Amino acid sequence: QVQLVESGGGLVQAGGSLRLSCAASGSIFTINVMGWYRQGPGKQRDWVAAISRSGITNYADSVKGRFTISRDNAKNTVDLQMNSLKPEDTAVYYCNAVPWRGRSWGQGTQVTVSS
């Protein structure tokens, strides 16, 4: 099974930017839709953004216009460019297939946005 490793998180001030990266241990080409999820403190894990194998994207309303998801099937990576960050974006961010169908989660990457 493809293993997923997220990176790129950190501490940033409100209005700042971060770029997250998800590296897969194997080919993600067989996974039609990949995406990013996040879990804030005391909250459930929510879907944030998705991208199909052909590059069609979709975003949660809360991040639309601020986040951009991209995918490189040759390099087996899925990135999330996050701009205009807000304190409410603070969460652990994970990548996985969309919809989630039981594939193992990685360790995630922590994003903390200070006000």
TACOR-V432252 format. One record per helix or strand of 3 or more residues. SS is the DSSP state (~ for helix, > for strand). FROM is the first residue (numbers start at 0). TO is the last residue. If there is no record, write none. Layout:
SS_FROM_TO / SS_FROM_TO
This chain:
>_3_6 / >_9_12 / >_17_23 / >_32_38 / >_44_51 / >_56_58 / >_66_71 / >_76_81 / ~_86_88 / >_90_96 / >_108_113
